[in-house]
Amino acid sequence: MLRKLKKSSQLTMIGATVMAGALVLGSVTVAHAATVKQGTACTKKGAKASSGGSSYICQTNPATTSKKLVWVTTDCITADADYKNTTSQMAAFASQQTSALAQIAASIDSSKKLVDVLNQQIADAKTKQYIVGYDHSVKPAIPITATGVDAAIQALTDKVMSDTAKRDTAGAQRDATKALLQKKYTDAQILGFANDLAGSIRNADKTVQDYANWIRAYQGYDGSIQSTQKNMANLSKIISNLTDRLNKAQAQVDSMTTRYTTAQSQQPALLAQIQTNAKQASSFRSIACKVGI
């Protein structure tokens, strides 16, 4: 009986010890859980814990300047990521806007310089000396010039009219001489005279000589007319091409200036909106990272 009581007493003591141990362990767990609050110290970076329905990670609190490891909620970490992304966007926007405005300004400046160059070229074209012919009455022949492209074109136009009249006269004389030849020669012979002008000029028949000279005169005037007309076309293109390029360059200046003004006027509002978003993100982070949560 005594042995049973002794054994029973021993079991009771063991049970009490186990229960006491359990209570001690239980109090440690409760105490540990109570320390997992945002801002409370922790030791292992990256460690995770859960308490009161919130998840925590051991790291520095991004809303403070402290470098100490503390428990931080995942909501705080998410809010910090949003804040950093917003501030990054704000910095990127400011940089991009500055770069874009600088590029537009450079384009405007370049186009303005081209406008100045083209205006100067047009002015030069209107005062430049152009050769419009040669005076063959002296040896060597003296160039005949006109001041300005408009005057040069007019001089060439007058030359075309003069040469055309001379060509027509030569043509009429050629045809009249041919009529005289037809009284003495066959068509084949006359054709031969026309095809061999150098030989015909040395022909003993004065009428054949005249026929060759009038053909040569006609051809000379006709060639001069064609050459002069080409020169007129080239001179006409000088002003038209310069004017076309000038109009395009000026249109570029106007377009880029409008673009620059619009971008510049919109920049403050867009930047203000991004700054507002950054402030909101900062406020949300402060709330999410508040110590004691």
Secondary structure, DSSP 4 states (H G I P E B T S, - for coil): -HHHHHHHHHHHHHHHHHHHHHHHHHHHHHHHHHH-STT-B-SSTT-EEEETTEEEEEE--TTSS--S-EEEEHHHHHHHHHHHHHHHHHHHHHHHHHHHHHHHHHHHHHHHHHHHHHHHHHHHHTT-EEEEEEETTSSSPEEEEEESHHHHHHHHHHHHHHHHHHHHHHHHHHHHHHHHHTTTS-HHHHHHHHH-HHHHHT-S-HHHHHHHHHHHHHHHHHHHHHHHHHHHHHHHHHHHHHHHHHHHHHHHHHHHHHHHHHHHHHHHHHHHHHHHHHHHHHHHHHHHT-TT-
